[in-house]
Amino acid sequence: MAKKQKRSATEVDFTDEDAVLRAVAKDLGEDPDDLSIKEEKGLTSFGKGTVYRISTSGGHRAWCVAENDDAARSLALVVVTLHLERELETFEESFLESHIDQDSLRRYVEIAGMDVAAAAEDAVDIDGWERFLCPIDGDSLRVGDLVYWREK
């Protein structure tokens, strides 16, 4: 399972984008004025809660932020299930590279057979949601209940 780090017990109002931006910026040691935040429409479209994308000016580094571990886990289950139900080749390579570890996914399909829901549950339970949503290093960070991961 991915290594989880907890840095702060500060509670953050997830519905307040500015508060989320300030909390993550502080946790990263970044100036909030050098970062921008917007809703990550692609991940949010899965219907498992809002996901924000915080990026540096110029977009050289970016992080995704979910409200909590439960929201991130639910999102990972949807992503894995969708990928298992469809041919992996139907997805753009950049989407796959940024959202899922294909080798792990294929291994779980082989282990679980054709039961897609069970394969998705097993994949997320065995390796943690971070394995499937954290393309850079498989790690997540926390500020209070917020959970975020490096996207690029």
Beta strands, then each sheet from edge to edge (+ up, - down):
strand 1: 35-39
strand 2: 51-56
strand 3: 62-66
strand 4: 141-143
strand 5: 146-150
sheet 1: 1+ 2- 3+ 5- 4+
end
